[in-house]
Amino acid sequence: WMQAAIVSSVPDSAARLLREIVRQDGTAGAGRHLFKALSAVVGARQQSDEIADLLQVIAHQPAGDVAAFQTNCLGGLLDGMRRGKPASLTATNGLAALRELLTSPSTVVRGQALQMASVLKLSQSPEMSAVFEAATLEALDSRRSIPERQSAIALLASAPFTQLEPVAAKLLDARQP
């Protein structure tokens, strides 16, 4: 009940509270249990500047288990944004942070960032085209592990049909594993 009380008491400053918790305790401190819920509040409020600020915090964590922190926060943000009609992301710092998350070494973080771009209607952007191109190369690379290729294919599921069609035809070839 304590977590619910904290989260419900800061609806207008959830992103600031999350930033402060990370600044003081890092991503592994006691406040880590609030990250997903605070991120969901930011997403549900649909305020472009708050979303951009939170994406900055998520993208720029230099220490700790960065992928776990990013996955947790992006998951909450996506949950919150799906509760209503998402605002467009116009703040350049938010777009830059999302661009960084799209190139994360973690396939889970990249996938969530891709979902975020889709929710924000950014799927036709140059950044997204580059992500889809990289996923195409990874999906078709027979030297990659099956899980890596499956992750790339999952990313391609969000690609525009014109990008997905030629890759799908190659992947469905009988010579593919």
N, C-alpha and C positions, 0 to 999 in steps of 0.2 A: 504494500500500500504506500510505502514511503516513496518509491519511484514514481508512482502515479501522482502523488501529491506534488512532488518536485516539478515534474513535467507540466502538469496542469497549472502550476503557479507562474510559469514563464512563457506564455504563448507568444508574446511580442519580442522576446529576447532569447529564444531557444538557441539560435546560432551563436550569439555572444556567450551564452553560458557554456556551450560545448567548447568553443574556442578557449575560454578561460580554464575549464577543466583540463583540457589537453596541455595548456601552457603550464599549469601548476603541477599536474600529476602525470603527464604523458599519456600515452595510449593504453598503458597497462595498469593505471591506478584504479582506485575504488570507483571512480566516476565512469569507468568504461561501460558499466551496465546501463548507463543513461544514453549512450551515443545513438543507438538505433531509434529510441523513442523521441529524443530531441530532434533528430534528423527528420523523422516522420512529421513532427509538428511544423518544421520549416517547409516541408513539401506540401502539407495540407493548406498552409497559409497562401501559397501560390504567389509570393512576392518575389519578383525577379531579382532585386538587389540582395535579399536574404539568401536566396538560392545560390547566387553568384558568390556571396561571402562564404557560405558553407562549402561550396565546391572548392574554393581556395584553401580552406582548412583541410579538407579531405585530401587534396592533391599534394599538399606541401608538408607532409609529416616525415621528417628526416630520420627518426629513430624508432625503435620498437618493432613490433610486428605490423608493419605498414599495411600489408595486404589484408590482414584481418580487420584492422581499423577501417580501411577504405571499404571493404565488403560490407561491414556492419553499417556504416554510415550511408553508403549508397543504397543499400537495401531499404533502410528506413526512409530515405528521401524519396525513393521510387514508390514505396507504399503510400506515403503521404500525397505525392503528386497525382497518383491514380485515383484519389478520392474526389477529385473535381476536375475542372477544365484547366489544364496546365497553362501557366503564363509563359509567354515567350521569353527566352533568355537573351537579353540585349546587352547586358553589361560585358564589356570586353574582358574583364578579369575572370568572369565566370566562364566565358567561352574558351579562354586560354587554359583555365584549370581543367575543363572538360576535355580539351584537346590532349592535355598531359595524361589524363586518366585513360584516354583511348589508346595510348601507347604504353600502358603499364606492362611490366613483365608478367603480371598475373593474368591468366586467361579469365579468371572469374571477375576481376576488376574491369578488364576490357569489356567483357560481356555486359556488366552492369552499366558501364559508361555508354555502351552502345544502346542499351535500353533507354537510358536517360536521354540520349540524343534523339531517339525515336519519339519518346514522350514529348520532347520539346520541339518536334517537327524539324529536326536538323538533318534528316537522312540524306538530303540532296547536296549537302555542303562538301567542299573540297576535302575537308578533314575526314569525313565519312567515306568518301570515295577512296582515299588512301588506306583507311582501315580495311575496307572491303577488298581492296587489291592485295594487301598483305595477307588477309585471311584466305583469299583465293590461292595464293602461292603456297601457303601452309597446308591447306586442304589437299592440294594436288601433289605435295612432296612425299613421295613414297618412302623417303628416308626418315620421316617423322614417325613418332609413335602413334598408334591408333587413337589413344586419348587426346593427343595434341591435334590430330586431324579432325576428330569429332568436335572438339572445342571450336576449331576454325569453321567447321560446317555450321555449327550452332550460331556463330556470329553471322555467317552468310544468310541465315534464314531471315535476317532483317534487311538484307540488301534489296535494292530495287530489282524487279524482275529482269530488267535488261542486263544487269550484272550477274544475276544468279543463273540465268538460263544456260549460258555456255559452260559454266563450271559444273552445273548439275548433270549436263549431258556427259561430260568427261568422267564424273564420279560414278555414274551409273554404268559405265563401261565394264564389261565382264572381267577385264584384266585388273581392275582395281581391287584391293583387299577389302 
